[in-house]
Amino acid sequence: MLENLIATLKADPRTIVFTEGPDPRILEAASRLKKDGILTSILIGNVDEVKAAAEKCGFDIEGIEIIDPATYPEMDAMVAKMVELRKGKMSEEDCRKALSKGNYFGTMLVKMGKADALLGGATYSTADTVRPALQIIKTKPGNKIVSSCFILHRPAKDGGDEKYAMGDCAININPGEDDLVEIAIETARTAKAFGIDPKVAMLSYSTLGSGKGDTVDMMRNATAKVKEAAPDLAVDGELQFDAAFSPVVAQTKCKGSPVAGQANTFIFPDINAGNIGYKIAQRLGGFEAFGPILQGLNAPINDLSRGCNAEEVYKMAIITAGLK
């Protein structure tokens, strides 16, 4: 899954900032990334505290930069830059207070070019990772929202890889039609980065008019807008999951669809369906879930689950920096 991204990072060295430097999971991942020669890490936190935590756990972080916001020599310049970015919304005092925290401080390191990517959320909530990203990094031109997707992977029976993309399972609670258009297009782009040739199914409890309801209309309308916005993208909807996934069911429910029966990129109507769906695949289907991968930002920033382990931190760091 990660070989191409690792090759990219070794050919084009990049720096990632971890907002929770003293966390043992972060330290283990940073130590491993250093040993494997994949990424340069920056750890945010009190220097003595970070070093003591690493020594206690036996992790080698020699040579990894540790930055403490409380003693950062360029803090005044960082505060001034943030005041400029948040003009009229945050005072100098507000910015200085925010930058004392690892999530805002790390995001400003990315904004100011000190790091290429950021990974947080081992102790911060998703909102505490996304909020500074929206306020400071902001969305890419043409994007109005930040969305997310998960990449689901398991070894295939033929010895290859079985891979799917699912969005949005973590950020947008009740996306509207235009939001779903962005989510579909961005999720397809993320899928491509993982070697998936995206065939996008806009999911519903209805297949091409078999059911009625507001969300059915929403998914159908969003599908039409995706086709208009990205005419080269294989997309169809609204589709039930069985019609999207099973060639046999597709022949019965929507014969002739360019996507049905072979979909590999699934767009859910809301976060309830998306979050439940990817976790069913993960737990019952034996898939490994990579994500949430944030989409639509001007720089690669990602959020960890607070229940993550060091292996997940390691992999998400590679994904975050590799998708720059």
DARANOR-V292074 format. One line per field, one symbol per residue. burial: + if it has 16 or more other C-alpha atoms within 10 Angstrom, else -. A space follows every 10 residues. Layout:
burial: ???
This chain:
burial: +---++-++- ---+++++++ ++++++++++ ++++---+++ +++++++--+ +-++----++ +----++++- ----+--++- +++--+---- -+--++-+++ ++++++++++ +---++++++ ++-+-+--++ -+++-++++- --+-++++++ ++++------ -+++++++++ ++--+-++++ ++++++++++ +--+-+++++ ++++++++-- ----++++++ +++++++--- --++++++++ +++++-+-++ --++--+-++ ++++++++++ +-+++-+++- -+----++++ ++++++++++ +++++---++ -+++++++++ +++-
